[in-house]
């Protein structure tokens, strides 16, 4: 088996970074110890961002007895030192290299599936959709999905009757989306913008496209750094929520005329389209926090430009016909991973604990699961939250028997 990264020095550097992240992932470590050997004989193919946090998940799965093969869920999110460390120090098969082209990306997905996995673990549903497209779903008991974008794709497959095995929507667990999507993406998106540009956020007009949990987090963090924040939305309820949260709300065509920075976080296509680019403010910075690089219409941007140059790492300057400049970060891909390191390990501790428990749930229940998308049971969500509080040293109250009886009664509240 040939792996793409074998540099010993790089691997040793990655090992230290994996260790550092692991210090902030106490719940996942406890689960790995509690379930040591429970996944023995299970093969897991995982298409995830190859980061220090993902490394700790792979290590935990291996400690529980699973054989793991990894590929990247984004061409720019692989941390090469982490990939090398997983191969050298943990014997985990990794097929990923930062900056891989489209053909290599899908070849790596194919190599993961040639492993004949029992479980697929996905971030964006590319691994799952590839397995279905090329008839590689035989022997797969079930899968897991990390992201909002992936869950949307998989629910569409289930609705159309083409999903061949059950999938756990890890993203739908409260201990995932309330923290990973909001606090993780909120902080790491700002981190990616700062690493790419080194600009001052304070005083800037900062537009967030989409007010889901990711958009909420980005808007919150941008305001916290002193930006004037605008939200664009298509959902009336979310738009009202953004308004009452204190943000300006307006259409993108108005917002892009006055914005210094625009970040897309919708999961949809061409949120920033040609008509928006034609009226964008000179010097505007565009970034994407959605899973795929489709939210900003890059083809239109290239078509409207007379000159393109790489002005900084992760910053491409597009000069338009009328002289206006548009700065695109991380090639329109996930800015928090393309220009930074992704989510902090402390928040990924809960997300990847859900992934770990989703594997156990599939192994325990696959014979009774239909070919559709499921949430993990609430008791697993609560268990992970309780473990996290324990790791953080936080104690909470418990209901007394009298209080439990009162809450379960239909009688008058006297």
Steps between C-alpha positions, in 0.01 A plus 500: 500500500645836397427809706557851375685648796791318664728785617628393848573855617156613390346202678675582827376858481148376436518264797558789739211696351271197529602466865425869564150470351437181696551685828174684426298195390431332832156361413628316194789356701263371767276336240800329338607359837147394595446321167851364448481202264124541441547572128736209438482376140315812379638680195424873482557715190500869598493802269574786740719807530844362590567715806637436848144456628417241234825324589381461859171354374685248281724407793197453728329278241815290468525472880144366495620230258403639161717510188485852355579636155488879449467730201443876484158664470653819359812542282629789713419374850765229535777572749788305348687461829192345659454258210865397523477452877195276473681275254835487682400500865157335501495278191182665374461505122467856365441596138517878494738779414437872528419663167413176318321545169149379427610169345727420794226594744261243351774241459559524875129453566511192278797362695309540825206306361725223361557428870151338494383691809221400732435865585551823305571824686440809292533879499299633207376162367759465220613159627143376531389631161812353331427160655145513365599630157756226437321209667735473798240478777511123547577398856447850642284480814449873535658841482536826688490859376664800667365805319180686418584485128554126511180434693302698240649286220435174684142588587445569129639154421273340759199695367574379146536140621863464389670480841639147541570502874400693814690817588528677835476879465760590761446865407146481645622426853470802728848440640620541141316784326449726802874509566702384198295694245455812711809536718740289296427647157442845647848517648688307232351703214622823657833326563527405132424854383758646737773251408438558131481880510627636835235772471331681788143377544395789724322773309440286190160434347472121513221311322402143582290317241274256682388500863504131583714383789820564304388847394392581856843410629687705239277804553544475876879483478527777240293731719713405798808624312341835431355454150172647381316182403239449227310175447344390170233229502228333292316354800260756656520344848878500507500854363277617786723319748809675361317834517405451865850376577607852407637452148413697189306286250488574127532333157848400381488748211473783752742355754782429255507865390599617849686198645871467566467125562234248394492142627260241356357235731192357329594170335338622178632593157597849372396692809740760364414503130604706198246775566646542850859507376412776254406735785743381771697761688858554384742302715234264636616177664293189420520181702296182529415298810274248323619150424535524120662774291177585317361784710713763325468485121870467419438453127318831483776666701764373257290601201460856630871537580780633286779399738540242777796465733582322826576792730541306826474135602127421472419842345432541126449850362255533209511831312174567317458686171416828673802478732319377811680227693346193662707291741401133521623296797599132488380462138142529623535180704448468874699797628535363851682193366651639181666794678508377862481176701126449530298477819662504845545153644288574808184536292589213266520279809120488509456472122737207471360337813172494307682339207649240732163420656336491158734215405397311812133569432527363145684188614238436770190581295569465125275196460200708612579821311334591170678662207444856614660781700480482880588717798686352792268438796466789746649294780832486312488878452439550873772250591757687291394834650528356852846363429607837361382679813691248708816555296459876543446463874151651480223373729126554452184443701279191481122488521360373828237222491238763586609719206496207258149408614382860459639531146335174394159587645206645303329631812476869587827666592406583856 
